[in-house]
Amino acid sequence: MSRANHTADTREHLLATGEAIIQGKGFAAVGLAEILSCAGVPKGSFYHYFPSKEGYGVEMLRRYFLNYDERLVLLLRPEAGHARDCLLTYFQGWVNNHRCAEHSHTCLAVKLAAEVSDLSEPMREMLAEGMGRVIHRLADAIRRGQQEGSLCTYLEPDELAASLYSLWVGSALLYKVLRSQEPMLNAYKLTETMLVQPDSASCKR
């Protein structure tokens, strides 16, 4: 293995290891020593890959959103079905991911949004960029739905996409606080209503 490949592999291993730990404990509660110990990487090697813990957090979020975007593109692609069905499948995934008994389990973006936004401007900016990309993908899917006839044409795609994402992020936070899946189930019911179909009475304006 070349030195470049070894460096890339070690960096990826550190990011993946840290994400798994931080998703459960949060960013501030996890020290570099714990990440390095779990990854089996010498402590002195960390700064070869990242300038600081904050820099590590930025790169961890960058990696998370890039992987998330790849999955989202596949899920919302035209070959996967009508846009409305694809969107509902995506949001059903949120429900499914919040069915486990461990209530600390939620997506990394939701986990860190409230925690780091006031502590780290670079991490906040990466969260804003990544979340904005998700909203953009949802808006594109809504436009596709309008073009193909699975969604009502009066809907404003960008506003609806932002509203839906806000709804689900908020519901995920309530899930953690209430330790109940009810917020996620309610969000899904509301999402079905918000994704108005052309033959719905509310679409006939």
C-alpha positions in Angstrom: 0.0 0.0 0.0 1.3 3.5 -0.9 1.8 6.1 1.7 -1.0 8.2 0.2 -3.4 5.3 0.3 -2.4 4.5 3.9 -2.9 8.2 4.9 -6.4 8.3 3.2 -7.4 5.0 4.9 -6.2 6.1 8.4 -8.0 9.4 8.0 -11.2 7.7 6.9 -10.9 5.2 9.8 -10.6 8.1 12.3 -13.6 9.9 10.8 -15.8 6.8 10.8 -14.7 5.8 14.3 -15.4 9.3 15.7 -18.8 9.5 14.0 -20.0 6.3 15.6 -18.9 7.5 19.1 -20.1 11.1 18.7 -23.5 10.0 17.4 -24.1 8.4 20.8 -22.4 10.8 23.2 -22.2 14.2 21.4 -19.2 16.2 20.3 -18.2 18.0 23.5 -18.4 14.8 25.6 -15.9 12.9 23.4 -12.2 13.5 23.8 -9.6 12.9 21.2 -8.0 10.2 23.4 -11.2 8.1 23.2 -11.4 8.4 19.4 -7.8 7.5 18.9 -7.9 4.6 21.4 -11.0 3.1 19.7 -9.4 3.7 16.2 -6.1 2.2 17.3 -4.2 5.2 16.1 -1.3 6.7 18.1 -2.2 10.0 19.8 0.7 11.9 18.1 -0.7 11.0 14.7 -3.9 12.9 15.0 -2.5 16.3 14.0 -1.0 14.8 10.9 -4.6 14.4 9.6 -6.5 17.2 11.3 -5.5 20.7 12.6 -7.7 20.5 15.7 -10.7 18.8 17.2 -12.8 21.5 15.6 -11.2 20.8 12.2 -11.9 17.2 12.8 -15.5 18.0 13.5 -15.8 19.9 10.3 -14.4 17.1 8.2 -16.6 14.5 10.0 -19.7 16.6 9.0 -18.4 17.0 5.5 -18.0 13.3 5.1 -21.4 12.6 6.7 -23.3 14.9 4.4 -21.4 13.7 1.3 -22.4 10.1 2.1 -26.0 11.2 3.0 -26.3 13.1 -0.3 -25.2 10.0 -2.3 -27.9 7.9 -0.6 -30.5 10.6 -1.1 -29.8 11.0 -4.8 -30.3 7.3 -5.3 -33.5 7.3 -3.3 -35.0 10.2 -5.1 -33.9 9.4 -8.7 -36.6 9.0 -11.3 -35.9 5.3 -11.7 -36.9 4.7 -8.1 -40.5 5.7 -8.9 -42.9 8.7 -8.8 -41.5 11.6 -6.9 -44.2 11.6 -4.2 -43.6 7.9 -3.5 -39.9 8.5 -3.3 -40.3 11.4 -0.9 -42.6 9.4 1.4 -40.1 6.5 1.3 -37.4 8.9 2.4 -39.4 10.2 5.3 -40.5 6.7 6.2 -36.8 6.1 6.7 -36.7 8.8 9.4 -39.5 6.9 11.2 -37.8 3.6 10.8 -34.5 5.0 12.1 -36.2 6.2 15.2 -37.9 2.9 16.2 -35.0 1.5 18.2 -35.1 1.4 22.0 -32.1 3.6 22.3 -33.5 7.1 22.2 -30.1 8.7 21.8 -30.0 7.3 18.3 -30.7 9.9 15.6 -28.9 11.3 12.6 -25.6 13.1 13.2 -26.9 16.4 11.8 -29.8 16.5 14.3 -27.5 15.3 17.1 -25.0 18.1 16.6 -27.1 21.0 15.3 -28.1 22.3 18.7 -24.9 21.4 20.4 -22.2 22.9 18.2 -24.0 25.8 16.4 -23.1 28.2 19.3 -19.7 26.7 20.0 -18.1 26.4 16.5 -18.8 28.7 13.6 -17.0 26.4 11.1 -19.0 23.4 12.2 -22.2 25.5 12.1 -21.4 26.6 8.6 -20.8 23.0 7.5 -24.1 22.0 9.1 -25.9 24.8 7.2 -24.3 23.8 3.9 -25.1 20.1 4.3 -28.7 20.7 5.5 -29.2 23.2 2.6 -28.1 20.5 0.2 -30.7 18.1 1.6 -33.4 20.8 1.2 -32.3 21.4 -2.4 -32.6 17.7 -3.2 -36.1 17.6 -1.7 -37.1 20.7 -3.7 -35.9 19.1 -6.9 -37.9 16.0 -6.2 -41.0 18.1 -5.6 -40.5 19.8 -8.9 -40.1 16.4 -10.6 -43.4 15.4 -9.0 -45.2 18.4 -10.4 -43.8 17.8 -13.9 -44.8 14.1 -13.9 -48.2 14.7 -12.2 -47.7 13.1 -8.8 -47.8 16.4 -6.9 -50.0 19.4 -7.1 -48.6 22.2 -9.3 -49.6 25.1 -6.9 -47.0 23.9 -4.3 -43.9 26.1 -4.0 -41.0 23.6 -4.1 -38.3 25.5 -2.2 -40.6 26.6 0.6 -42.3 23.2 0.9 -38.9 21.4 1.0 -37.6 23.7 3.7 -40.8 23.3 5.7 -40.7 19.5 5.5 -37.1 19.3 6.5 -37.7 21.7 9.5 -40.7 19.5 10.5 -38.6 16.3 10.6 -35.6 17.9 12.3 -37.9 19.2 15.0 -39.7 15.9 15.3 -36.4 14.1 15.7 -35.5 16.5 18.6 -38.9 15.9 20.2 -38.4 12.1 19.9 -35.2 12.5 21.9 -36.8 14.6 24.6 -40.1 12.7 24.9 -38.6 9.3 24.3 -41.6 8.5 22.2 -42.0 7.8 18.5 -45.3 9.8 18.4 -43.6 13.0 17.0 -42.2 11.0 14.1 -45.5 9.3 13.3 -47.3 12.7 13.5 -44.7 14.2 11.2 -45.3 11.4 8.7 -49.1 12.0 8.7 -48.6 15.7 8.2 -46.1 15.1 5.4 -48.6 13.0 3.6 -51.0 16.0 3.8 -48.4 18.5 2.7 -47.4 16.5 -0.3 -50.7 17.3 -2.0 -51.7 15.1 -4.9 -53.3 16.6 -8.1 -56.6 14.9 -7.5 -56.9 16.1 -3.9 -59.7 18.6 -3.1 -57.1 21.0 -1.6 -55.3 21.1 -5.0 -58.3 22.5 -6.8 -58.0 26.2 -6.3 
